[in-house]
Amino acid sequence: MSFKNSRAERSTITRDTVDLEEGTNNIYESIVVLSKRANQINVDLKDELTHKLQEFASTTDNLEEIFENREQIEISRFYERLPKPVSMAIDEFERGEITIERKIEE
């Protein structure tokens, strides 16, 4: 999934718990689903950022290179401006993009 095109809010907004309950008919289950999805998004973003920043890793510690690497700074700023993983998860949940699998207990 590309997080670059996320339509999630970048600031905190008030949400109606009844709306969050629609997908599962249980607010607590919805919160667990959102929590798990937000964790997945967070891990994916971290892996993606780490991979991109490893391209700039150098074997020598030259202080001038660290301060002058504009591309690395722009990549970091881009990720800082992204919506929070929880906002992305809520956006996906509201658009019906999250599949919920329930285990049947015997």
C-alpha positions in Angstrom: 0.0 0.0 0.0 1.2 3.5 -0.7 0.9 5.8 2.2 1.7 8.8 0.0 -1.9 9.0 -1.2 -3.6 8.6 2.1 -6.7 10.7 2.6 -6.4 10.5 6.4 -6.6 13.6 8.6 -3.3 15.1 9.6 -4.7 16.7 12.7 -6.8 15.4 15.5 -10.6 15.4 14.9 -13.5 14.3 17.0 -15.1 11.0 15.9 -18.5 9.6 16.7 -18.1 6.2 18.3 -21.3 5.0 16.6 -19.6 5.5 13.3 -16.6 3.4 14.4 -19.0 0.7 15.6 -20.6 0.2 12.1 -18.1 -2.3 10.8 -18.2 -4.7 13.7 -21.3 -3.8 15.8 -19.0 -3.6 18.8 -16.9 -0.6 19.6 -14.3 -2.6 21.5 -13.7 -4.9 18.6 -13.4 -1.9 16.3 -10.8 -0.4 18.5 -8.8 -3.7 18.5 -9.0 -3.9 14.7 -7.9 -0.2 14.4 -5.1 -0.8 16.9 -3.8 -3.8 15.0 -4.0 -2.1 11.6 -2.3 1.1 13.0 0.6 -1.1 14.3 0.9 -2.8 10.8 1.0 0.7 9.1 3.6 1.9 11.6 5.9 -1.1 11.0 5.5 -0.7 7.2 6.3 3.0 7.4 9.3 2.4 9.6 10.7 -0.3 7.3 10.1 1.9 4.2 11.9 4.9 5.8 14.7 2.8 7.1 15.2 1.3 3.6 15.3 4.7 2.0 17.7 6.2 4.6 20.1 3.2 4.3 20.9 4.4 0.8 22.5 7.4 2.4 24.5 5.5 5.0 28.2 6.0 4.8 31.0 4.1 6.3 32.8 7.2 7.4 31.4 9.7 9.8 32.0 13.0 8.1 30.1 15.8 10.0 29.8 18.0 6.9 28.1 15.2 4.9 25.6 14.7 7.7 24.5 18.3 7.7 24.5 18.8 3.9 22.5 15.9 2.7 19.4 17.6 1.5 17.8 14.5 0.0 17.9 12.7 3.3 16.4 15.8 5.0 13.6 15.9 2.5 12.8 12.2 2.9 12.6 12.7 6.6 10.4 15.7 6.3 8.1 13.9 4.0 7.6 11.1 6.6 7.1 13.6 9.4 4.3 15.3 7.4 2.4 12.0 6.8 -0.8 11.4 8.9 -0.4 9.3 12.0 -0.8 5.6 11.5 -4.0 5.6 13.7 -5.5 8.2 11.4 -4.6 6.1 8.3 -6.2 3.0 10.0 -9.4 4.9 10.8 -9.6 6.2 7.2 -9.2 2.7 5.8 -11.8 1.4 8.3 -14.3 4.0 7.4 -13.8 3.3 3.6 -14.3 -0.4 4.2 -10.7 -1.3 3.1 -10.0 -3.4 6.2 -10.9 -7.1 6.2 -11.9 -8.5 9.6 -11.3 -12.2 10.0 -12.9 -13.8 13.0 -11.9 -17.1 14.5 -14.7 -19.4 15.3 -14.4 -20.9 18.7 -15.6 -24.4 19.2 
